[in-house]
Amino acid sequence: MRQLLWLRNDLRTTDHSALHHAMQQGPTLALYVLSPGQWTLHDDATIKLDFRLRSLQKLAERLQQLNVPLIVIQCDVWRALPQRLLELCQHWHIGSLHFNDEYGVNEQLRDRQCSEHLQAAGIQVHRHGDSCLFTPGSLRTQQGQMFQVFTAFKKACWQRLHTAPLSSLPPPLAQAATGIASQLDALQPYLAHNAEWERLWPAGEAAAWQQLEDFCQYDLYNYQQERDFPALDSTSRLSPALACGLLSVRSCWQRAVLANQGEFDSGSEGVVTWLTELLWREFYQHLLALNPRLSKGEAFLAVGARIPWHTNAEQLHAWQQGQTGFPLIDAAMRQLAATGWMHNRLRMVVAMFFCKNLLLDWRLGERWFMQHLIDGDLAANNGGWQWCASIGTDAAPYFRVFNPVTQSQRFDPKGDFIRRWLPELAHLDDRQIHLPQTGKDLFASHYPAAMVDLKSSRARAIAVFKQAGQATV
C-alpha cells in the first residue's frame, strides 16, 4: 500500500523522521495543505507564509529527484481536514499516513481528530517526533515534574546527550517512479512575488544548509562576544529556517558540535552559547507541549492574570510604528516592519519596554510580533514575551526593567544600527543619538518626544507587579 507523508513545518528531505519511515514502508506520496483561514486565526505573517511556500517549491524539486510526488491542496480551516484527508487517502489508495508532531493546542487537536477519522476507516497513522532534540515530557525533575527553570533543564539535556549522543537519519534514496505527477497549482495565488523578500531571505533547504555552514565557519566562534550588537551581522539568522523546518534542530546541533571538537558544554564560548540558545528553543517547545494554556493566551504564572494590563490604543500604535521617541526601540520596530526579522537583544528590549514601561497587555505585543515575524514560532514567541513580562516560567524578575537608553549606549555605542533605520537622526553625534530630545535640534529632526518618562514608568511597573504578587487569587 502507498504511504502518505503529510508535510507541515518540516520542509526538508535531510534528517526527516516522517519521510524516512514512510519511504521505508512503501511507495510514498507527499502532501501539503494550504489553510488560509487557519493562517489568519494564527496571525501568521505574510512574509513568513511567502518564505514557507517558496521553500515548499524548492522542496518539490528535491522530492521529484526522489520520485516522491508532492500534492498541494487547500482546506481553509482545520476542522474540515479529517474528511478531506480521508477522501484523498481513498483516492490515492493510501494505506498509512505519516507526519511529524506539532505541539500547539490547535495542532494537537487537528492531529488527534484526523488520526481518529482515518484509523476508523482502516488507514494506519504514524506520528513521529522531529521538531525537538528530545520528546517533550521525556525530561523530568527528580519529582517527575516538567522543568520550570532553564538552567536545570539545560543540565538535564547535557546529561542525556552525554549518555546518548544525537544521531541523524541517513539521506533518503530515490524510490521507484510512482507515475504520479506533482500538483502545485494551488500554491500560485499565495506567493507574494516580492523581489526584496526573496533577496533578504533565500528559500529552501539548500540555502539553509549554506547559511548554517557560513555561520559555523565565520561567526560561530565570536558569537558570545558579538551576538548582542545589532549593527553587526553576527547571529546565525537561522530562526526562519528552523521555524519552517528547512533544517532539523539535530542537524544544527551536530554541525556546531563538530566545530567544537565534539563538545557541547565546554570548549569554544561562542559554540556553547549558541547551543544554549538552541536549548532555550527546546525549553519553550517542551513548555508549550506540556501546558496547553500557553496556546490560549494565558500566562504561565497566576500573577499574570492579576496585573491590570493597559490597552492604550495610542501608545500601542506608536510602539507598532516605531514612534516611541526612544531610538533603539524605534529602529528595532522599523527593522521588523521592513525585513520581518528583529535582532534577539532588541526583541527583549522592545518587549520589556512594552510590558513594563507602558504596562500594555503582553498579548497585544505577542500578536504584533507573530503578524510580522518571518520566524514567528508560537513556543518561542510566547516564551519570550512571557519572560519579558515576568509572568512565564523562569522569567525575568518583576523588578528587572531594561532601560532602552542605556541598552542603546551599551549595544549600539556609535549609533550605527539606529542610523541605519532612523535616517532622520543620522546627523546626530554618537552621544546625542541615543536620546535626541536632549539636543538643541530636536524639532529639526522631526523625531517624536519620548512617550513616557523611564524613571517614573519603571517605578510604576515595579509597584504594580509587587502588588499583584502580594494579592490573593
N, C-alpha and C positions, 0 to 999 in steps of 0.2 A: 504493500500500500504506500501511497505517496505521503510525504511529510510536509507540513506547512510551518514555515518559520515566520512568526509574527514579529516584525521589527518595530521598535519604538525609539527610545533614546539610546540606541546601541548600533549606530550606523557604520559598522566596520565589518571586516572579514577576519582580522587578526585577533586571536585570543577572545573568541566569541563563543560562549558556552552553548547557547541555544542552537546556533548554526552548526557547531561541531557535532552535537548529539543528534540533530536532525539528519545531517548527511551521513552519520554512522548508521542510521536505521533504515535509510532508503532514499529514493529519488525525492529531491526537495524543491519546493516552490517557496518563494519569499513573498510576504505581504506587508504593505504599509497602508495604514488607514488615515486619511485626511479627515480631521474633525474640527472644522472652523468654529462651530458653535461651542465646542468644548474649549478651544483655544481662547475664545473670548471670556468664558467663565473663569479660566485660569489666569487671565491677564497676561498671556504670552505676548512678548514684544514682537512687533512686525519684523524687526531686524533679526531676531532670533529665529523666527519661523522661516525667513528667507535663507538664513545660513543653514538651517536644518534641511530644507528642501533642496538647496543647491548641493549639499553633501549627499543627499539621497540620490541625486542624479549621478554623482561620481560613484556612489556605491553600486548603482545599477550597472555601470560599465564593468566594475570589478566582478560582480556576480555573474555577468554574462561570460566572463572568462572561465568561471567555474561551472558554466552551463546551468546556473540557477536562475530561472526567470523571476522577475520582480513584477508583482501585480499591485497596482495602486488603485484604491477605491476611496470613495467618500462616504462617510457616515457622520452626519452633522454632530450628533451628541452620542455619548457612550451608551445611554440606556437602550438604544436601538441595536447595539452591536451583537448581542448574543444570537439573535435570529439571523442577522446579516452574515455573521461568521458561519453559522450552521449551513445556510444556503450556499455559501461559497465553498465550504468543505464538501458538500454533497455534489456540487457542480464539478469540482476538480478531483473527486474520488480520493479525498484525504482520509488517511487512517489515524494520523496523530498530529496534534498541534504542539509546537514548542515556542516558548517565549521566556525572556529574562524578567525577573521580578522587578517591580517598581513599588515604592513604599508610601506614597501619598494615600490618604484615606479614599479618595475617589478612584485612584488607580487600583487599589486593593479590592474595592467593591466591584469595579469593572471586571477584573480578572476572575474573581470568585463567581460572578454571575455567568460570565462567558464559559468558564470551565464546567460549571454545573449543567449548563444548557447543552454543551457539546457531549459531555460524558453521558447524559441521559439518552443521547442519540447513538451511543456506541462509539464515539470518537475519543481516543485517548488524549489526555492533556498532560504535558510535561513542563513543569515550571523549573527554571534554573536561576541560581544566584550569580549575578555577574557585575553589578554596579558597585560593589564594595570589596574590600580585601577580605573581610570576614562576614559571614551571615549575621545580620542583626539578631541579637539575642544570644549569640554564641559566646560572647564575652560578658562575664558577670563578676560582681564583687564576691567576696567570701560568704556574704549573706544571701547570695543568689539574686541580687538586685542589679538593674542597669546602672552603669557608672553615671554619676552626676557631676563628677569633677574630671576635667580633661586630663590633668597630669596623671591621675590614677589609670584612666582609660589608656593613655599612651603607653604607660609601663606594662599594662596587660597585653597590648598589641606587640610590644617589643618582646615580651616573654614568649608569646605564641610564635612569633617569627623566628626566634632563636631555636625553638624546638621543631618547628615545621615551616621551613622556608617556602616562599611562594613559588609556584610553578605555573608556566603558561601552557596553553594548548598548542599542539603542533599546527602549522599552517594548513589550511584546507586544501584538498586536492580536487581537481575538476571531476565532476560526475559525468556519467553518460548523458548525452543530449536528451532532453525531455520532449523535444518537438513543440514546446510551448513558447510563444514569444512574450517578452516583457510587455507590460501595458502601463505606460506612464502618462497617457494623455491627460489624466485628471490633475496632474501636477501643474500644468501650464498656467491656469488662472491665478495661482497663488505665488508665483515667482515675481519678485519686485523689479527685477531687471535694473538694479541700481548699481551703476558702474563704480561709485565710490565705496559702497559696501563690499563689492567684490574685490576691490583693491585693498581695502583695510583688512578684510577677513577672507582669505582664500579658503575655499571649502574642500572637504573631502579628507579621507583617511591618509592619503599620501602626503598632503600638505601638513597635516597634524604631526605625522612622524618626522617630517623635515624640521618642523618648528621645535619639537622635542629635542631632536639631535642638535640643532643650533644652540638651544638654551643650555644643554648639558656641556657643550664644547666651549661656549664663550661667556656665559653669565652665571652658571650654577655655583661656581666656587666663590664668587663675590656676592652671592645672594644675601647673605646675612648682613653684610656691610651696606649694601646699596638698595635693598628692597623697599625701604621706606621713603625714598626720594622720588617723587612723581615725575620730576623733569628727566630722570634717567630711564632709559628703556631697559631695565634690569630685572624685570619679572618675566615669568615664562609666558604669560598671556595664553595659557593653555586651558583656562576655565571654560571658554566656549566649546572647545573640543571635548572636554570631559563631560560637559552638560548634555551634549547630544551623542556621546559615546563614540566619537571618532577614534579615541584611544581607550583602552581599558586602564583602570587605575593600577592594575597589576603591572602593565607594561611601563607606565610612568615610574612606578616604584623600582622595578628591576633595572631600568636604564639608569636611574640616579644612583642606585646601589653599585652598579657596575662602575660608575665614575668615581666611586668612593672605595674601591678595592674590596667590595663585598660588605662594607659596614653600613649600618643604618642608625646606630646610636653612638657612634664615635667617628673620629676622623675629621674630614672637612666640615667646618661650621656651616658653610653655605649649603652643603648637601643635607646635613642633618636638619637644618632649619627648613629647607624646602620639603623634606619628607614629613616634618612635623605639620606643615600646612596640609599635606595630603591626609594626615591623621585627623586634623580638625574637620576636614570634609567627611571623613569616615564617621567621626563622632556625631556630627549633625545628621547624617543619614541614619545611623542607628537610633538616635533620639526620635526622628520622625517616624520610623517604622514601629517603634515600641510605644509611642504616645500619640494616638490618633487625634487628640485635641489640638495638637500643633498645626494640623492641616485645616483647622476650623477657626482660626483667628483667636485662639485662646493663649494666654500667657502660660509658660511652664510653672511659674511661681504664683501662688494665690494673690500675692501683693499686687500683681499687675492689674487685677480687677478692682482694686481699692484706690487706685490712683485716679484723680479727676483729670483725665486727659482732655486737652483742648481740641477744638475743631475749627480754629480761626481761619476762615477761607482766604482772607487777605494775606496772612502770614504764610499759609500753605502755598499760595500762588507765587509769592515772592521767592520762597525756597525752591519751588519747582523750576522757576525761570532763571535762577542764578542771579537774583536781585536782592540778596540779603544785606549787602553792604560789608560783607566780610570776604575779601578777595579769594582766599583759598577755597572757601565753600562755593563761591560763585563760579570759580574756574572749574572746580570739580563737576558741578552740575551742568556746566556747558560742555565739558568733555563727554559726559554721559549722553546729552542730547545729540551731540554731533557724531559720536562713534559707537554708541551702545555699550560702552565699557567705562569703568572707573577704577582707578588705582585703589588697591585694597586699603592702604593707610587713609585715603580720602573717604572711602566708604564709612570707615569708623568715625572720622571727624564730622562728616555731614550728618550722619545718623544720630550721633550723640548730641550735636547741636539741636537737631530736630526734636529729640525726645526730652532733653534736659533744659536747654536754654529757652526753647519755645514751648515745652510741655505739650507738644502736639501728639495726637494719638499715633503711636508707633505703627499701627496697621495701615495708616494712610501713607506713610513713607515706604513701608514694605511693598505696598501695592504699586506705588510710583516706580520703584526700582524694577519690579517684575515687568511692568509695562514698557520699560525702556532698555533693559539689560539684554545683551546678546548672550550672556552666560547665565541668564535667570534660572535658578535652581531652587525649588521650594525649600529644601532642607537647609542649604547654605544661607539663602537669603533670610529665611525665618530665624535661623540660629544667630546670624549676625545682628539682625535688628533687635532680637530679644537680649542679646549680650549688651548692646549699646544702651538699651533701655533699662538694664539692670533688673530684668524680670524673667530671665531664662536660667537654665542650668549653668552653673559655673560662670555666671555673668559678672560684668564689671560691678564692683560695689557701688551702691547708690550715690556715694559722695564723690565718686570719680567722674569728673566732668572735663573733657578736653577743652582747652582754650584755643579757639581756631587761630588766634593771632600768634600765640607762642608756637603752636604746631606749624604754622606757616614759616615763622622765623627759623625754626629748627630744621624743617624738612624741605623747605624751598628757599634757602637763605638768600640767594641772589634774585629771587623772584622770577626765575626762568619759566617755571610752569605757569605762573599767574600771567606773565606777559603773553605766553602762547595763546591763552584762552580769553584774556581780557585785554585786547589791544588798546582799549581806551585808557588803560593805566600804564602802558608800555613806557611812557616818558618819565615816570616817577623813578626816584633813586631807590637803591636796594633797601633802604630803611623805611621810607615812606610807603612803599608799595604794599606792605603788609597791613597797613591801616591808613589808607589815603585821606580819611576825613580829618586827620590832624594837620594836613598840609595847607598851604595858602591857596592852592589852585583847585580846591575841591569842585567848585562849580564849573570850572573849565573842563573838567574830566567827564562831566555828566554821569558821575557814578553815584548810586544812592547812598544815603546816610545809613549807618548801622541800624538794623531794625530793632535791636534790643541792647541793653547795657549788660555786658558779660558778667560783671561782678554781682549785680543785683539779681539777674536771672539765674545765676548759679546758686546763690543763696536761697532763692525761692524754690528751686528744684530740690535742693537738699532738704529743706523744711518739709516740702510736700511728700517726698519719699520717706522721710523719717516718720512722719505722722501716719502714713499708710502702713508702714511696717509695724507700728505700735498698735494699730487698730485691730479690733477683733472681727472675725468674719461674721 
